[in-house]
Amino acid sequence: MPDHEFLDWPFFQEQHRHVAVELDRWAKDNLRNVPHGNTDDTCRELVRRMGDGGWLRYAVPAGPNGSWGGALEQIDSRMICLIRETFARYHGLADFAFAMQGLGSGAIVLGGSEAQKKSYLPRVARGELIAAFALSEPDAGSDVAAMSCKATQQGSEYVLDGVKTWISNGGIADFYCVFARTDFLPGARGISAFIVDSNVKGLDTSERIHVMAPHPMAVLKLKQCRLPAEALLGTKGEGFKLAMQVLDIFRASVAAAANGFAARALDEALARSKTRQMFGGVLADLQLTQAALGDMATALDASRLLTYRAAWRRDVYQARTTKEAAMAKMFATESAQQVIDKAVQLFGGQGVVAGECVEGLYRDIRALRIYEGATEVQKLIIARELLRD
């Protein structure tokens, strides 16, 4: 049974509590019978279900007179975090699919023209379009400033050439927000953002990447990929700033997803410890088991406090939360790894059987310590912000 006591914390308003409870009910009914054959098809089906359920409307803002399709006037970080935590608790791929609708369209929300927003965002909110965020390159992952993908202006067009990798939703996305150099200036200067539809000539997404927790991922190869000038997102040369703003919005939600995985692991460990017969009693009778459960619960609460502190600060004060989000992302993902590892240990040999819930969680959590800024990068971000202050 999900623990909703944390919803009483002062970070939340009544609308957050209502959505969290309603989403939990929806997830129980809609995420238990998802087909698990082809990962691409499963992801598409999840996007469709979440669109039909109205949950993707929280990934984009409402816009003037609701013209962008969102549920709320602005993206609410606490709502995004609550939704991701709930989805992660029930289905790792559902969390991924929801997150990518927000992350993949985030550059349009922040930097798009009114025409771009009206064209893409409502269909993202309805689950009719699948979005992707294409920033990383083979030699530019944590160091985005090393980007080499280029966009050359030729008359009224931009011509993109280069390679993007580790692109989530690669191969199934209907459009990609792609970052490329329009000017070869030092560091992060001269990077711009573009909307690249999946059917544009010169875009090749056929090389897929298979990871330990399966989800759609591909290498994007752009060769003489011609785009109209209207595909530019925001101001030319301001793409790096735009990318960082998008990541700042969604970084705390990575922590929330980790909390969802950890919460499910704790649920499974509690159930296992109460029923597993051992030494004339049950596993829960042993003090070592009790100590492990105490560590797991404390780590989860501490992670939630950091996560929702960061989201609350962004929502209420409209303040930069670079440091707070980095702290949440670093602590929650590392803690969740430890919580899940303890759950696997409590399950013993059964915990490493393929298809067991905790075995799946063990694979799900590992990538969260890397993507959207590895733990080591988060430490550097925190230190940089402290030194700046």
N, C-alpha and C positions, 0 to 999 in steps of 0.2 A: 504494500500500500504506500503510495507516494507520501512523503512528509512535506506538508505545506505550512508547517509552523513558521518557517522563515518569511512567509508572506506577511506576517504581522510586524515585521521590522519597519521602522519609519521611512525607509527608502521608497516604499510603494504607496500608490493611491488606490482607491477602490477599483478603478478600471483595470489596473494591473492584476489585482487579486481575482477579479471576475474572469478575465481572459485566461489566466493560468489554470483556474479550475475547469472552465469550459473546454480548453484545449486538451487537458488531461483526459476528459471524458471522450472527446473526439478521437484522440490518439488511440485509446483502448479499442475503439470500434473500427478504426480505419487503418491501423498500422500492423495488425496481426495477420492479415491474410494477403499481404503484398506478395506478388509472384517473385521468385528468386532465381529465375533461370538466367537470362541475359541482363548484365548490369545496366547497359544502356537503356533497355526497355523498362527495367525496374525504376530507374531514375525518371524517365519520362512519365511513367505511371504515377509516381509520387508527386511530381510537379502538377500533374493534372488533378490529382485528389486534393492537394493543398490549395490549388487555385479554386476548385469547386467549393471547398470548405471555407474560403474567404481568408485563409491565413496568410497568403502571399501579399495581401493588401497591406500588411504591416511592414513589408520590406521596402515600400516606396511611400512618399508623402502623397497627400490628397491633391495638392495643387489648387489653382483658382477654380472655384465652383466644382471641385472634385474631378477636374479634367485630367489629372495624372493617375487616378485610379486607386490611390491609397486610402487606408482606413482613418488615418490621423493627419492633422494639419502638417506636422513634421515627423520625421523618423524619430521614434522614441527608443532610446538605447535600452531602457529597462525592459520595454516590451520585447525588443529583439532578443535580449538575453533570456528572458523568461521562456520565450517560444523555442529558442535553441536548446535550452536546458531540458525542456519537456520532450522535444523531438529526440534529442540524444539519449534520453532515458529509455525511449521505446524503440528507436530504430536509427542506427548511425547514418544510414544513407538518406533518411528523411531530413536529418539535421543538415547534412551536406547540401541537399537539394535546396532547402530553404535559404541557407546562408549564401549560396551562389546566386540566387535571384537578387538578393540585396547587394552583395559585393559586385556582381557582374554589371549591375545597372547603376551602381553608386556614382560613377563618374558622370553619367547622364544627369542624375539628380543634382549634383553639385555644379557641373560645368556646362550642361547642355543648354541649347537654345530652347525657346518655348516650343518650336516645331518639333525638335528632337524628343522633347519630353512627352508631348502629346502622341507622337508616333510610336514610341517604344514602351513607356512606363505602364500605361493601362493594360497592355497585352502581357507584360511581365507579371502584373498583379493578378491577372486572370489565369495565369499559367499557360497562356497561348504561345509565349516566346520563352525560350531558355537562354539565359544570359551567361557570359563568361568574362573574366578579368584577365587580360594577357599582359603581364608585366615582366615576369622572369625570363631570363635567357640562359643559354649554356654557361656563359661566363659572367652573368650578372644576376645573381640570386639575392643574397643578403646585401651585396654592393650594387644597388640599382644604378648608381652613377656610372658604372662600367658598361652601360647599355650601348649596343652597337647597331641595333635595328634602325634603319634610316627611312625617312620620308622626304622625298625630294619634290619640291613644288614645280610643276610644269604647266604653265598657263593656269587654267581653272581647275586643275587636278593635282592630287598628291599621289606619288608613286612609292609604295612601300616595298622594301626589300630587307630580308633578315629572317631570323629564326627565334621563335619563342618556345619555351619548354615548361614542363610541369603545369600545364594549363588545365585546370579543373573544368569539367564540362566540355573539354576539347573533343571534337568529333560529334557531339550531339547539340551543341549550342546553335541557336539561330543567329546570334550576333556576338561579336567580341569587342570589348573596349581595349584597344591595342595602344601601347605606348611606344613611341619611336622618336629618334632624333631628327629634328628639322633643322637644327644648327649644331655644328660640331664645336661646341664651347666646352671649357673645362668642367669637370664634375657633372652635376645634375642639371646644369643650365642647358637650354636648347632642346629639352624633351617636350613633345606634344602628345596629345591623346586623340584617338580617332575611333569612330564606330565602323567596324568592318562586318558587314553581313556575311553569313556563311556561304552564300552562293556567289560571292564576288570572284571573278576570274583572277587566278594567280594565288589563291589561298588553298593550301593543301594541309588537311588535318588527318591524313591517312595513317600516320605513324602514331600508334597508341602506346601508352605507358601503363603497365600493369603493376599495381602496388598491393601491399599486404592486406589492406582493408579495401576491397575493390570499390572503385568509383570511376566514372568516366574521366579520363585524363589523356592528353595528347601533346604532341609537338606540333606547333604551327609553323609552317614554312610559307613565307611571303615572297613571291618572285614576280616583280613587275606588277604588283597588285595596285590597280588604278582605282582611286576614290575621288568622288567629287569634292570640291572645297567645302561643301556643306557637311561633310563627314567629320570635319575637325570639331573636337570637343573643347569648349572654352577658348582661352587665349593661346595663340601660338607661343610655344616656349615655356608655358606654365604647366606642362603635363606632370612633372615630378611633384610639384606642390599639390596638384589635384589628386594624384595617386596616394600621397601621404595622408591627405585629408580623408579619403575613402577608407584607408586602412585604420586610421585613428577611430573612425566611427565604429568599425566592425571588430576591432582587436579585442575589446572587452567581451564581445560575444563568443570569441574562441574560448575564453575562460569559462563562459557559461556552458558551452558544449562539454567541456571537460568536467564540469560539475555534474552535468547530466549523466555522463558515463560513470563517474564516481558514485553518484547516488544509486544507480542501478546495481553497481558492484556491491555496495553496502547492503542493499535489499537482498541480493542473492546470498551474500555471506551470512546475514542474519538468519535467513530461512534455512540455510544449510547447517549452521551451527546449532539450531534448535532441534533439528531432526536427525542428524548424523549420529548413529549409535557408536559409542566408543568407551571402552574401559568401564563398562557397567552403568554408564550414563549417556549423556549426549556431549557433543563437541563443545557446546556453550558452557558446560560445567567447568571446563579447564581454565585456569587463570591466564594462561598464555593466550587463549582464544579471546577472553574478555579484554585483555590488554590490547590485542590487535584491533578489536572492534572499537575500543575507545580511541585509539589513534586514528582510525578511519573516519569516525564521526567528527572528531575535532578538526581534522584536516579539511573535511568537506565544509564545515561551518566557516572556518577561517577563509577558505577560498571564496565562498559565497559573499562574505563580508567585503572582501577586496573587490570582487566583481561588481556587486551592486552599488558599492561606494563610487566606483569609477563611472558607472552608467548614470547614477543619480546626479553626480556632479555635472556631467555633460548636459543632462536634460534640464536640471533646475537652474544652473548658473550659466548655461551656454558657454562654458569655459573650456579651454584646452585641457585635455585629459591624457596627454601623451605619457606622462609619468605614471599616473594612476592606472591607466589601461595596460601599460607595460608590466607593472607590478602584478596586476590581476592575471594577465596572460601567463607570465612566468610562473607564479606561485600555483595557480590552479592546475595548469597542465602537468607540472612536475608532481604536485600532490596527488592528482588523479592517477598518474602512473603508479605511485606507491600504493594507493588505496586498492587499485585493481590487482596489483601484484599480490597484495595480502589476501585478496579474495581468492585468487587462483591457488595460493598456498593453502588456504582453509579447505578448498575443494579437493586438495591432494591430487592423485592421478586423474580424477575425473575432470579437473580444471584445465587440463591440456588436451582434452579430447576435442577434435574438430567438431564444430557445431554447438558445443556447450556455450551458454550465454557468456560466462566469464572469459572463455577463450576468445570469443569474438570481441569483447570489450578490450582485451589485451592487445589485439591487433588494431582496433579502432583508435585507441588513445595515442599510439606512438607517433603518428604523423602530426598531432596537434602541438607537440613540443618543437616542431620544425617550421611548419608553414605559418605564413604571416609574421615572420620574424622568429628565428630560433631563440631558444632560451638565452644563449650567450649574447645574442643581439639585444634582447630585452634588457639584460644587465647593463649593456653599454648605453642604451637609451635612458635608463633610470639615472645612471651616473652623470650623463651629459646634462640632463634636466636639473639635477642637484647642483652641479657646478655652475650652470647658467644662473640659477637662482642666487 
